[in-house]
């Protein structure tokens, strides 16, 4: 009448699968929440600074490879110096201390790893490469490159 309960070792593989399933679900939920929080913070910074959110994503994208000189950052992003300084003060928690170069701090590196930010400019350029007019323009430039100064 009495049945011996199954050995836990017989079901350890199933137990591990269940643990992994719930761990991944929790991890994905946390990642989703983090991305929403990051997007909200970028939107808030965009409202406060008057800089389009796409430009802020570009700003973060340029910093992903390491610190960049401020003048070069101004040229790459196309953001005015005063607006860039305002943006840097809004995102100060994500950036390394102010100096001649702007770089990401520990929190900023975590943000980039979580959000997988792609620059809006790069996305638009990828789209343009596929258009017929872009290909024609490049062909024309290459055809007459020896005549240009």
CORMO-V395304 format. One record per residue. N is the residue number from 0. RES is the residue in one small letter. PHI is phi in radians with two decimals (* if undefined). NEAR is the number of other ideal C-beta (glycine too) atoms within 10 Angstrom. D_LAST is the distance of its C-alpha to the last C-alpha in Angstrom with 1 decimal. Layout:
N:RES:PHI:NEAR:D_LAST  N:RES:PHI:NEAR:D_LAST
//
This chain:
0:x:*:2:97.4  1:x:-1.44:3:95.2  2:x:-1.84:5:91.8  3:x:-1.27:5:89.8  4:x:-1.12:5:86.3  5:x:-1.11:8:83.5  6:x:-1.12:8:82.1  7:x:-1.12:8:78.9  8:x:-1.15:8:77.4  9:x:-1.14:8:77.7  10:x:-1.95:12:75.4  11:x:-1.11:10:73.1  12:x:-1.11:9:70.2  13:x:-1.15:9:70.7  14:x:-1.07:11:71.0  15:x:-1.10:10:67.7  16:x:-1.09:11:66.0  17:x:-1.12:11:67.4  18:x:-1.05:10:66.2  19:x:-1.09:10:62.7  20:x:-1.03:10:62.6  21:x:-1.23:10:63.6  22:x:-1.12:10:61.3  23:x:-1.13:10:58.3  24:x:-1.08:10:59.3  25:x:-1.12:10:59.6  26:x:-1.08:10:56.3  27:x:-1.10:10:54.5  28:x:-1.12:10:56.2  29:x:-1.10:11:55.1  30:x:-1.07:12:51.5  31:x:-1.09:10:51.6  32:x:-1.13:10:53.1  33:x:-1.10:15:50.5  34:x:-1.11:14:47.6  35:x:-1.08:10:49.3  36:x:-1.15:13:49.8  37:x:-1.12:18:46.2  38:x:-1.07:13:45.0  39:x:-1.13:10:47.5  40:x:-1.18:16:46.3  41:x:-1.17:23:42.7  42:x:-1.10:12:43.8  43:x:-1.10:12:45.9  44:x:-1.13:19:43.0  45:x:-1.11:18:40.8  46:x:-1.14:11:43.6  47:x:-1.21:12:44.2  48:x:-1.68:21:40.6  49:x:1.40:10:39.3  50:x:-1.63:22:36.5  51:x:-1.05:12:36.2  52:x:-1.01:15:37.7  53:x:-1.06:15:34.6  54:x:-1.17:20:32.7  55:x:-1.20:23:35.6  56:x:-1.09:20:35.4  57:x:-1.05:22:31.7  58:x:-0.96:24:32.8  59:x:-1.17:21:35.4  60:x:-1.10:18:33.2  61:x:-1.16:17:30.7  62:x:-1.48:23:33.8  63:x:-1.16:14:35.2  64:x:-1.50:9:33.4  65:x:2.27:9:34.8  66:x:-1.03:15:34.4  67:x:-2.32:17:31.0  68:x:-1.07:12:30.0  69:x:-1.03:17:30.6  70:x:-1.14:10:27.3  71:x:-1.18:12:25.5  72:x:-1.12:19:28.1  73:x:-1.06:15:27.4  74:x:-1.18:10:23.7  75:x:-1.21:15:24.6  76:x:-1.45:21:27.5  77:x:1.33:10:26.3  78:x:-1.61:21:29.8  79:x:-1.09:12:30.6  80:x:-1.02:11:32.0  81:x:-1.11:9:35.5  82:x:-1.15:15:35.7  83:x:-1.14:20:34.6  84:x:-1.11:14:37.3  85:x:-1.13:17:39.8  86:x:-1.10:22:38.9  87:x:-1.11:17:39.3  88:x:-1.25:13:42.7  89:x:-1.20:20:43.7  90:x:-1.79:23:42.8  91:x:-1.00:14:44.1  92:x:-1.17:11:46.5  93:x:-1.65:22:43.7  94:x:-1.85:20:41.6  95:x:-1.29:16:42.1  96:x:-0.96:7:43.2  97:x:-1.07:12:40.6  98:x:-3.05:10:38.5  99:x:-1.21:8:34.9  100:x:-2.08:14:34.2  101:x:-1.91:21:35.4  102:x:-2.50:15:37.1  103:x:-1.50:20:39.7  104:x:-1.51:15:43.4  105:x:-1.08:10:46.0  106:x:-1.10:13:46.6  107:x:-1.11:19:42.9  108:x:-1.16:15:42.6  109:x:-1.13:14:45.7  110:x:-1.06:22:44.2  111:x:-1.13:17:41.0  112:x:-1.16:11:43.2  113:x:-1.31:14:45.5  114:x:-1.48:17:43.0  115:x:0.85:7:40.3  116:x:-1.27:19:37.6  117:x:-1.93:12:34.5  118:x:-1.20:19:31.7  119:x:-1.14:16:31.5  120:x:-1.09:17:27.7  121:x:-1.12:11:27.8  122:x:-1.09:12:30.5  123:x:-1.16:11:28.5  124:x:-1.11:11:25.4  125:x:-1.05:10:27.8  126:x:-1.14:10:29.1  127:x:-1.12:12:25.8  128:x:-1.03:10:24.9  129:x:-1.50:8:28.0  130:x:-1.40:10:27.2  131:x:-1.17:7:26.2  132:x:-1.15:8:23.6  133:x:-1.12:13:21.8  134:x:-1.10:12:21.9  135:x:-1.15:10:20.7  136:x:-1.12:12:17.7  137:x:-1.12:11:16.8  138:x:-1.08:9:17.5  139:x:-1.14:10:15.3  140:x:-1.09:10:12.3  141:x:-1.20:9:13.2  142:x:-1.11:9:13.9  143:x:-1.89:8:10.6  144:x:-1.12:8:8.5  145:x:-1.29:6:7.9  146:x:-1.60:6:6.6  147:x:-1.47:6:3.8  148:x:-1.59:2:0.0
//
